[in-house]
């Protein structure tokens, strides 16, 4: 998640996207929202330079990531 100073509408959109993903994926995947201001070490550990960023991790191994909001096809 981008820092709190980011426009409220953008943060609300990202929160809704994360909730939608969690609902769609169910218990198969756990969607976590990490605020870069609160946990900068987590953001740095993935080498993220632009937020929002999405990282898919399986058993501690990064298997996919994207900076910026993914398009509809990617989300499917």
C-alpha positions in Angstrom: 0.0 0.0 0.0 1.2 3.5 -0.7 1.8 5.8 2.3 -1.2 7.4 4.1 -0.5 10.8 2.5 -1.6 9.2 -0.8 -5.1 10.4 -2.0 -7.8 8.8 0.1 -9.6 7.7 -3.1 -6.6 5.8 -4.3 -6.1 4.0 -1.0 -9.9 3.2 -0.9 -9.6 1.7 -4.4 -6.7 -0.4 -3.5 -8.4 -1.6 -0.3 -11.5 -2.5 -2.3 -9.2 -4.4 -4.8 -7.5 -6.3 -2.0 -10.9 -7.3 -0.5 -12.2 -8.3 -3.8 -9.2 -10.5 -4.5 -9.5 -12.1 -1.1 -13.2 -12.8 -1.7 -12.5 -14.3 -5.1 -9.6 -16.4 -4.0 -11.2 -17.6 -0.8 -9.1 -19.5 1.6 -6.7 -20.6 -1.1 -4.7 -17.4 -0.7 -4.2 -14.9 2.1 -4.1 -11.3 0.8 -2.1 -9.0 3.0 -1.9 -5.2 2.7 1.5 -3.9 3.8 1.8 -0.1 4.4 5.2 1.1 3.2 5.4 3.7 5.9 4.7 1.3 8.7 6.8 -1.6 7.3 9.5 -0.1 5.0 11.8 -3.2 5.6 9.2 -5.5 4.0 8.9 -3.2 1.0 12.7 -2.9 0.7 13.1 -6.7 1.0 11.2 -7.1 -2.3 13.0 -4.3 -4.1 9.8 -2.4 -4.7 10.3 1.1 -6.0 6.7 2.0 -7.0 3.4 1.4 -5.1 1.0 -0.1 -5.2 2.9 -3.4 -5.7 1.5 -6.9 -5.7 3.7 -9.8 -4.7 2.7 -13.5 -4.8 4.7 -15.6 -2.4 4.4 -19.4 -2.0 6.0 -21.1 1.0 8.4 -18.1 1.4 9.4 -18.0 -2.3 8.5 -15.0 -4.5 6.8 -16.4 -7.6 5.3 -13.2 -9.2 5.2 -9.5 -8.6 4.0 -6.4 -10.3 4.3 -2.7 -9.5 1.3 -0.6 -10.3 -2.3 -1.6 -10.6 -2.7 -4.8 -12.6 -5.1 -4.9 -15.5 -8.3 -7.0 -15.6 -6.6 -9.9 -17.5 -3.8 -10.2 -15.0 -6.3 -10.3 -12.1 -8.1 -13.2 -13.6 
